[in-house]
């Protein structure tokens, strides 16, 4: 959700990659549904395995509870977002998770790409 929301809000102003230390086989249907409510289509997305190259190429790395499974490189900015896992949750419980992530993504984007005046 975070990558899709950042990609959506950034409109090409930042490069976004998404991966997990233990990715699922498919996108959670409840996640796809709540993202679709915002006009964000995840139907063509597939969970991806986190690679060392992806972390090495990043300026900012957002972790969500991967702990020691995530590679750490000096000089990178790491943010660990403690979030409720949407796995197995119904749509009504996934919406607040999406909204929390959306708030965090917008704040991060404002730091990365301040609005021009």
Secondary structure, 3 states (H helix, E strand, C coil): CHHHHHHHHHCCCCCCCCCECCCCCCCCHHHHHHHHCCCCCCCCCCCCECCHHHHHHCCEEEECCCHHHCCCCCCCEEEECCCCCCCCCCHHHHHHHHHHHHHHHHHHHHHHCCCCC
